[in-house]
Amino acid sequence: MDKDELTRIAHRTIVEADEERAMQIIEEALVSGINIMEVLRDGFAEGNREIGERFESGKLSLPELIFSTEIMKKVLHVVETYTNIDDIKVKGKVLIATVEGDVHEIGKGMVVSTMKSYGIDVIDIGREVPVEQIIEKAQEHQVDIIATSALLTSTLKEQKKLEETLRKMGIRNKYKTMVGGAPCTLRWAKRIGADHYTEDAVEAARRAILILKNKERP
């Protein structure tokens, strides 16, 4: 089986939530000497993107989304086990959190999985995280990008608070900020002064890579 075929099947394993076949694809790629990172990015990650789109359009249920997302996490873990992760990582770090008052993690989880599949070093600090803790962890881990997710209209204000707090502390220029979530828009990002708005997990990963690779700093 060549790389294109492996990539195509890898894509389907995430969409169809076929964990056993996903593990087989990883093993076959490794045994055949096929670049597993290309299969990960072009196959598994694209499958991850598709399930997100299906969920948004109502074609996939929440339990199905969670199941497929968990398989993607396992795929990433196995690939990292067999790969020299330092050789594939993009230089730089991204900190990601769901803002305070918001218990939703599915969207953020997809962003984390997709970013990791692109070789990005991601620090996921969870959900319902206060602005002060987000900043504290960003400083502690010396990250380049702070990404926040808000899935409720009522919690969007926390993204604004983050921008304001960073400016008040005089450290806004140390970071690029990225915002996302169902009620979030490009207009909102511009209004609060965020650097980037991304609509889905793949766009978030690709934008992060551009920032990190090009050393796009304020």
C-alpha distance (Angstrom), angle and dihedral (degrees) to the residues before:
residue distance angle dihedral
M1 . . .
D2 3.82 . .
K3 3.80 128.0 .
D4 3.80 95.0 -96.5
E5 3.79 92.0 54.0
L6 3.81 92.4 46.2
T7 3.78 90.0 49.5
R8 3.80 92.3 50.1
I9 3.80 92.3 50.2
A10 3.82 91.7 44.5
H11 3.79 88.2 56.9
R12 3.81 91.3 51.8
T13 3.81 94.1 48.5
I14 3.80 91.0 63.9
V15 3.79 94.2 43.2
E16 3.81 91.2 48.0
A17 3.83 94.4 38.4
D18 3.81 91.4 -125.4
E19 3.80 103.4 160.3
E20 3.81 96.1 172.6
R21 3.80 93.0 53.5
A22 3.80 91.2 44.7
M23 3.80 90.5 57.3
Q24 3.81 90.0 47.5
I25 3.80 91.0 53.2
I26 3.80 91.4 52.6
E27 3.80 91.3 49.5
E28 3.79 92.9 47.4
A29 3.81 92.1 49.7
L30 3.79 91.6 50.3
V31 3.81 94.0 46.2
S32 3.82 92.1 46.5
G33 3.79 93.5 48.9
I34 3.80 92.1 -118.5
N35 3.81 115.5 153.5
I36 3.79 101.6 -97.1
M37 3.81 92.7 -164.0
E38 3.80 90.6 60.2
V39 3.80 89.9 50.0
L40 3.80 88.6 47.8
R41 3.80 95.2 50.0
D42 3.80 99.8 37.2
G43 3.79 97.7 34.4
F44 3.78 117.5 23.4
A45 3.82 95.4 29.7
E46 3.80 91.8 48.9
G47 3.79 88.6 51.3
N48 3.78 87.7 51.8
R49 3.81 89.0 52.8
E50 3.81 91.7 50.0
I51 3.81 94.8 52.8
G52 3.79 88.5 51.9
E53 3.79 90.7 53.3
R54 3.80 91.7 46.4
F55 3.78 91.5 51.2
E56 3.80 92.0 49.3
S57 3.81 90.9 51.0
G58 3.80 93.0 48.0
K59 3.81 94.9 -111.2
L60 3.79 93.6 114.5
S61 3.80 127.5 50.9
L62 3.80 123.6 -131.4
P63 3.85 93.5 -110.5
E64 3.82 89.8 51.1
L65 3.80 90.6 49.2
I66 3.80 92.0 50.1
F67 3.81 92.0 48.5
S68 3.81 93.3 50.9
T69 3.80 91.5 45.0
E70 3.81 90.6 53.2
I71 3.80 90.2 52.1
M72 3.80 89.5 51.6
K73 3.80 89.3 53.5
K74 3.81 90.3 52.1
V75 3.79 90.7 48.8
L76 3.80 90.2 53.7
H77 3.80 91.8 48.3
V78 3.81 92.8 51.3
V79 3.81 93.6 45.6
E80 3.81 90.7 50.3
T81 3.81 89.0 51.0
Y82 3.79 92.4 57.5
T83 3.78 98.9 35.5
N84 3.78 133.3 71.3
I85 3.78 93.0 -117.1
D86 3.81 93.2 -167.2
D87 3.80 89.3 63.8
I88 3.80 94.5 54.6
K89 3.77 102.2 38.3
V90 3.76 121.2 107.7
K91 3.80 109.7 -125.3
G92 3.78 111.5 -104.2
K93 3.79 137.0 42.7
V94 3.77 138.3 -100.8
L95 3.80 122.9 -155.1
I96 3.79 115.1 -157.8
A97 3.79 132.6 -173.6
T98 3.78 143.0 159.3
V99 3.79 106.6 -121.2
E100 3.79 127.2 -110.3
G101 3.79 114.5 -75.1
D102 3.80 93.1 27.0
V103 3.80 119.1 101.8
H104 3.81 96.9 -179.7
E105 3.80 116.3 116.3
I106 3.80 107.4 160.8
G107 3.81 96.4 88.6
K108 3.77 92.7 44.0
G109 3.78 90.3 47.2
M110 3.79 90.7 55.9
V111 3.79 91.2 50.0
V112 3.81 91.0 50.0
S113 3.82 92.5 48.9
T114 3.79 92.7 47.2
M115 3.80 94.3 46.9
K116 3.79 90.9 49.8
S117 3.80 90.2 49.8
Y118 3.81 87.4 57.4
G119 3.81 90.8 53.2
I120 3.80 96.9 -103.2
D121 3.80 119.5 149.0
V122 3.81 103.7 -125.5
I123 3.80 127.9 -171.6
D124 3.80 107.0 -160.5
I125 3.81 110.6 -165.9
G126 3.79 96.2 179.7
R127 3.78 136.0 -125.9
E128 3.81 135.8 -38.6
V129 3.80 90.2 28.4
P130 3.83 117.4 167.6
V131 3.79 117.7 -128.2
E132 3.80 91.4 -115.9
Q133 3.79 91.3 56.9
I134 3.80 92.4 46.4
I135 3.80 89.9 55.9
E136 3.80 92.7 43.3
K137 3.81 91.4 53.8
A138 3.80 92.3 44.0
Q139 3.79 89.4 56.2
E140 3.79 93.3 42.6
H141 3.81 93.6 52.7
Q142 3.83 94.7 35.9
V143 3.78 92.6 -131.1
D144 3.79 127.5 -176.9
I145 3.79 98.7 -149.3
I146 3.80 132.0 37.7
A147 3.81 111.7 -158.9
T148 3.79 122.0 -172.9
S149 3.77 132.0 -172.6
A150 3.81 125.0 -154.0
L151 3.79 116.7 -178.3
L152 3.80 96.8 176.2
T153 3.80 128.6 63.5
S154 3.79 88.3 -134.5
T155 3.81 92.2 59.2
L156 3.81 97.7 49.2
K157 3.80 87.6 91.7
E158 3.81 88.4 70.5
Q159 3.80 90.3 64.9
K160 3.79 88.6 52.9
K161 3.80 90.5 47.3
L162 3.81 90.1 53.9
E163 3.80 91.8 55.2
E164 3.80 91.7 47.0
T165 3.79 93.9 47.0
L166 3.79 93.4 49.1
R167 3.81 89.4 52.0
K168 3.80 93.2 47.2
M169 3.80 90.1 51.0
G170 3.80 90.5 50.9
I171 3.80 93.2 -123.4
R172 3.81 101.8 101.4
N173 3.79 91.6 110.7
K174 3.79 92.0 58.0
Y175 3.79 92.8 72.2
K176 3.76 144.7 42.8
T177 3.79 111.0 -136.7
M178 3.78 126.4 -147.2
V179 3.80 125.4 -170.0
G180 3.79 132.0 -166.8
G181 3.78 145.0 151.3
A182 3.80 137.2 116.0
P183 3.84 98.3 -71.1
C184 3.80 93.5 38.7
T185 3.82 120.2 104.0
L186 3.79 139.0 177.1
R187 3.79 87.9 -106.1
W188 3.81 90.2 55.6
A189 3.80 91.9 48.9
K190 3.80 91.0 52.6
R191 3.79 92.0 45.2
I192 3.80 94.2 56.1
G193 3.80 95.2 37.9
A194 3.80 99.4 -110.4
D195 3.79 115.1 157.9
H196 3.77 98.1 -135.5
Y197 3.80 142.0 18.2
T198 3.79 119.6 -163.4
E199 3.78 126.1 -170.5
D200 3.80 100.0 -157.3
A201 3.80 144.2 10.8
V202 3.80 97.4 -94.5
E203 3.80 92.6 49.3
A204 3.81 89.4 49.0
A205 3.80 91.4 52.1
R206 3.79 94.2 46.9
R207 3.79 92.2 46.8
A208 3.80 90.8 49.9
I209 3.79 90.8 51.4
L210 3.80 91.2 52.4
I211 3.79 90.9 50.2
L212 3.79 94.2 47.7
K213 3.80 98.9 40.2
N214 3.78 94.8 45.6
K215 3.79 92.1 41.5
E216 3.80 86.8 -125.8
R217 3.79 99.1 -173.7
P218 3.83 127.7 155.7
